């Protein structure tokens, strides 16, 4: 899969996804000063699922209806790199087919999927 990992999700998530063979663009490497809307647009233009811990993407992608290629929002109690990687790996193991085009919220306890509303998200 193609991912864009927001700075809020951390280096460990980037490294894990790359080690699993995914095409990963890391915001901290490629666009470190970008605002959320620019990140969302780049991910959409390149058909990348955003991985983030930033609730602002929920506002942009779900509530405001901005087009996106998919958003995985991590809402974790334990923000350690190891737990972030564990939750992302769990989502990919059980929910990968739902990521593209959907707004997905993952916690340590479960996953909620909100499919895209109409063309583009």
Protein Blocks (a to p, Z undefined) as FASTA:
>chain_A
ZZdddfklojmlmmmmmmnopacddfklmmmmbcfklmmmmmmmnopacddfbfklmmmm
mmnopacfbdcddddfblcfklmmmmmmmmmmmmmmmmnopacdddfkbccddddehehZ
Z
